[in-house]
Amino acid sequence: MSADNTMDANREPTGTAPAAAAAAAESPAATTGKGGRVIIRTVGLKKSYLMKDVVTEALRGVDVEVITGEFISVMGPSGSGKSTFFNMIGALDSPTTGRVFIDEVDVAQLTAEELAYLRCHKIGYIFQSYNLIKYMTALENVTTPMAFGGVMPDEARERGMELLDIVGLKDRWHHRPIEMSGGQQQRVAIARSLANRPSVLLCDEPTANLDLRTGQEILDILQRLNTNQNVTIICATHDHRMMDICHRLMWIRDGQIERLARRDQVQIEVGSIGGETE
Amino acid sequence: MKQIHIAEQPWLGLGRTVRITADGIRYRLFRASVTVAVIAVAVAFLMNVLGESLIKRAVAKDTRERIAQIRLVYDWSARLTNPGSVESVLSDLAACQPGTERFREMQGLGGFTDARMTAFHQDACQGLRYIAFFGDLDYAKRRSAIHTARGIGIFERLRSEAGMKDFRTAMAQIKSVRFVTSFEDLEQFLGRTPQLLAEAQTVLDGRRAAIAQIGTVLAGRPVLEALADVDGAFGDVARKAGFILDTATEAGIVADQAKRLLDVIRLEKTMDSEKCRQLLAQQGNVMPADVNVMMMWKYLDSSRFSTRYLDRMQESGLATDGLSPERLVSLAEARKENTDLLRAEMLTLDAGRGFMGLGERLAWLLFVSMLVCGIGICNAMLMTVTERFTEIATLKCLGALDGFIMLMFVLESSILGIVGGCIGAVLGALIALGRMLVAFGIHFIGAMPATEILIGMAASVAMGMLLAAVAAVLPSYQAARLAPMEAMRIE
């Protein structure tokens, strides 16, 4: 595992959490040991909602960089601004102030068509409730993003079968979501998210609706993708097991990064964060 | 840092879009079928109304032709006995085209040259137009324009200086009505009216002379009896007197009809016979006193009863020469057909008026029903969109363009519209056919305008599709505008 190799080499003596977050955020490249370029960068990200004359600040200035090949877990209690942060870096919503760069492209500058292209080709989404299209078979679900991206049907079919093979569902390609278990559906969703070889996978609590065993299967697949195919993964989660496989952990609270740390740093004080993660 | 190129997302092909949409419809078949039912009912109503009006129009045309045929004998018996008036001569002439038999007959009776007859015909047409114009005016306007003059009296009044002055001031005041021709034309025409009336009088005199000639031949005999022989000796008499009778067809038809009428009269006289009444009373299980002509015609439908009836007639000492059971049956059938014709004529009096020949009320009703259907579809589509928020948002996350989402929903609605439209069109046409056949009788099955009904069905389907597509625009727009982050929301 690449993370293990880098741990010793990049170990930094760390003090309290905020200091560590700042230090880690400045040198993200150190976390994977593979080098790589910055895939997602946010600068002074702020988002506020106006609800019945009351301004709610969901995000109050988030600066973070994610590099290729990295596996980041984002944690935080509900209402912490975690979802808002996810919508921002997924190009699903626009920030009030600040900027989001995906693959060094400023999301705010894009037209609707370019945004659609970005969502289609650069980002793969994995949802908590799978969000498969109910009336399509597993294969059709996987090939739909390719069709949107302009891939020819035959080619899309071939690649769709490959992807289903990766998640271990090759023999169930013609099943509809309703005929599959939650774990299988989520595996199809993972295959779908990989359809157009995205730069980054955004997972929104991918294991929350699954039992321990199937959740573990999903985690294994994600880890395998990260390790073998160098897929960048950002994963919002409450799952403790995620901490074992990710490179960095990020805590969000009250719309700010409370703590951003490499996994090895967290392992040391696992007792103190236990209460926070769940 | 390497700059990554961001392109515009391409459009998904129409074929793929249709397939995705169709799959979606198949998945929610029950909801879709309810929407289809709404469209089907509306289109069925549209097609029913359209079909009935088309059928009515065709039946009206057919009826008018057939009634003109069955009335030939009445027409002829009137022509051979009643000369009419100056006005009826003018209206007869205006009603017929140059070169027809009626036209030539009038030319012969008046003794006009071709050129004079043509001028006479044109003047008659123009005069009739003026008379019709004043006839259409309401009472107050008519009174201020021409006082109490009617018919050809109008020309007389307009020819007087005071009358013309009244007419001109009235026309200047009545802004809503435009006179049929210019005033110059009217004045020129008025200058010719004495000649026109004199010519009409000549024709009338000719008719009188011819009728007198025929009267001497008839010598008191009813004209109907003579007409039964019109394809024989009596025809020659009529022709000699100046009436033009085409021997091959018209005379034959008239003679047949006259014979049939005579037979009908003979049969209806059997109501006076006690024995005949008794037979009918037995058959109908009523008192002999309650027997009527309608019952007789009803039972004469069967040849067995007709045979028995003929026997009774002989027993009563009534003449039965020329009558056979088959003849009685055919008379009864012809009578039934004529009754149907007359009823059809009455039912179709209003055919072909108003918007698309529907009449104001029905057109309005149709508009409202289409509106209600449109709102129903809109509601159903809004529900579908709400139900599919997650799906739509997910598709957008996967790279679907707003246009694709919009197209998907408009297409879905259109497909439902086509399916519902087809069902509705067939249903509506069947109901219209059934209802009209019941109303007019089976004799009109040949008069059904098949091509027009097919075109009407196609138009109904198109209308249903269009309605569904238009009704889906608002829900589709709402769906297209949906933020993709809705996909993150957990139900």
HADDOCK unambig.tbl for C-alpha pairs under 7 A between the chains (distance, minus, plus):
assign (segid A and resid 87 and name CA) (segid B and resid 485 and name CA) 6.32 0.50 0.50
assign (segid A and resid 92 and name CA) (segid B and resid 484 and name CA) 5.78 0.50 0.50
assign (segid A and resid 92 and name CA) (segid B and resid 485 and name CA) 5.28 0.50 0.50
assign (segid A and resid 93 and name CA) (segid B and resid 485 and name CA) 6.88 0.50 0.50
assign (segid A and resid 103 and name CA) (segid B and resid 4 and name CA) 6.40 0.50 0.50
assign (segid A and resid 104 and name CA) (segid B and resid 3 and name CA) 6.50 0.50 0.50
assign (segid A and resid 104 and name CA) (segid B and resid 4 and name CA) 6.93 0.50 0.50
assign (segid A and resid 105 and name CA) (segid B and resid 4 and name CA) 6.94 0.50 0.50
assign (segid A and resid 113 and name CA) (segid B and resid 8 and name CA) 5.07 0.50 0.50
assign (segid A and resid 113 and name CA) (segid B and resid 9 and name CA) 5.31 0.50 0.50
assign (segid A and resid 113 and name CA) (segid B and resid 401 and name CA) 6.63 0.50 0.50
assign (segid A and resid 114 and name CA) (segid B and resid 6 and name CA) 6.32 0.50 0.50
assign (segid A and resid 114 and name CA) (segid B and resid 7 and name CA) 5.88 0.50 0.50
assign (segid A and resid 114 and name CA) (segid B and resid 8 and name CA) 4.66 0.50 0.50
assign (segid A and resid 114 and name CA) (segid B and resid 9 and name CA) 6.12 0.50 0.50
assign (segid A and resid 116 and name CA) (segid B and resid 9 and name CA) 5.97 0.50 0.50
assign (segid A and resid 116 and name CA) (segid B and resid 399 and name CA) 4.60 0.50 0.50
assign (segid A and resid 116 and name CA) (segid B and resid 400 and name CA) 6.35 0.50 0.50
assign (segid A and resid 116 and name CA) (segid B and resid 401 and name CA) 6.15 0.50 0.50
assign (segid A and resid 117 and name CA) (segid B and resid 7 and name CA) 6.49 0.50 0.50
assign (segid A and resid 117 and name CA) (segid B and resid 8 and name CA) 5.91 0.50 0.50
assign (segid A and resid 117 and name CA) (segid B and resid 9 and name CA) 4.59 0.50 0.50
assign (segid A and resid 117 and name CA) (segid B and resid 399 and name CA) 6.00 0.50 0.50
assign (segid A and resid 118 and name CA) (segid B and resid 6 and name CA) 6.89 0.50 0.50
assign (segid A and resid 119 and name CA) (segid B and resid 397 and name CA) 5.83 0.50 0.50
assign (segid A and resid 119 and name CA) (segid B and resid 398 and name CA) 6.20 0.50 0.50
assign (segid A and resid 119 and name CA) (segid B and resid 399 and name CA) 5.38 0.50 0.50
assign (segid A and resid 120 and name CA) (segid B and resid 398 and name CA) 5.10 0.50 0.50
assign (segid A and resid 120 and name CA) (segid B and resid 399 and name CA) 4.12 0.50 0.50
assign (segid A and resid 127 and name CA) (segid B and resid 488 and name CA) 6.47 0.50 0.50
assign (segid A and resid 129 and name CA) (segid B and resid 490 and name CA) 6.76 0.50 0.50
assign (segid A and resid 131 and name CA) (segid B and resid 391 and name CA) 6.85 0.50 0.50
assign (segid A and resid 131 and name CA) (segid B and resid 394 and name CA) 6.58 0.50 0.50
assign (segid A and resid 133 and name CA) (segid B and resid 391 and name CA) 6.21 0.50 0.50
assign (segid A and resid 135 and name CA) (segid B and resid 23 and name CA) 6.17 0.50 0.50
assign (segid A and resid 135 and name CA) (segid B and resid 24 and name CA) 5.73 0.50 0.50
assign (segid A and resid 135 and name CA) (segid B and resid 27 and name CA) 5.55 0.50 0.50
assign (segid A and resid 145 and name CA) (segid B and resid 398 and name CA) 5.22 0.50 0.50
assign (segid A and resid 145 and name CA) (segid B and resid 399 and name CA) 6.38 0.50 0.50
assign (segid A and resid 147 and name CA) (segid B and resid 12 and name CA) 6.86 0.50 0.50
assign (segid A and resid 148 and name CA) (segid B and resid 12 and name CA) 5.90 0.50 0.50
assign (segid A and resid 148 and name CA) (segid B and resid 399 and name CA) 6.01 0.50 0.50
assign (segid A and resid 148 and name CA) (segid B and resid 400 and name CA) 6.10 0.50 0.50
assign (segid A and resid 149 and name CA) (segid B and resid 9 and name CA) 6.72 0.50 0.50
assign (segid A and resid 149 and name CA) (segid B and resid 10 and name CA) 6.73 0.50 0.50
assign (segid A and resid 150 and name CA) (segid B and resid 10 and name CA) 6.37 0.50 0.50
